[in-house]
Amino acid sequence: MKKLTTLGFGAAILALALSPPALSAQSGGVSLALGTPGPGAELQDLEGNTVQLLDYVEAGKPTVIEFWATWCEQCEALQPQFDQLQARYGSEVNVVAVAVGVSQSVRRVRRHLEDHDPGYPFLYDARGAAVRAYNASTTSIVVMLDADGKVAYTGVGTDQDLLRAAESLLQR
């Protein structure tokens, strides 16, 4: 019986180690370290024009960047939070979606937006410049920059609380 209790304790420790980190501790392993200046990257807008990601980061205003794809189920699951974020804080927070250039085209992104245009810019990362700059190894990675342009939050997957993270940024 003692062995079973020890195994149960070990399983509980393992479960804690593998559980997602708390909001204030989300960094490391997902994108860039907290406090890192948000890097620039050359992308395209959906009309094919070359743009700079940092041109979408307004000084003195927090920015939320999502690494996104039309085929990403986790991105689709996060969309209601982005809709709420844009509706509540769109005038106080910049929101930018970076459409990764894997298994999708600008045309496919535009078609997707015909059905649902959330009111914030979508940029196309054909060459992976933003993916590399932000160390975004998968889709559904969200990076929030504070008003000074420094990484204040990183997260991945559907269990992120984006509204709470944005509210925390606005209270700084």
Buried (B, 14 or more C-beta within 10 A) or exposed (E): EEEEEEEEEEEEEEEEEEEEEEBEEBBEEBBBEBEBEBBBBBBBBBEEEEBEBBEBBEEEBBBBBBBBBBEBEBBBBBBEBBBEBBEEBEEEBBBBBBBBBEEBEBEBBBEBBEEEEBEBBBBBBBEBBBBEBBBBEBBBBBBBBBBEBBBBBBBBBEEBEBBEBBBBBBEE
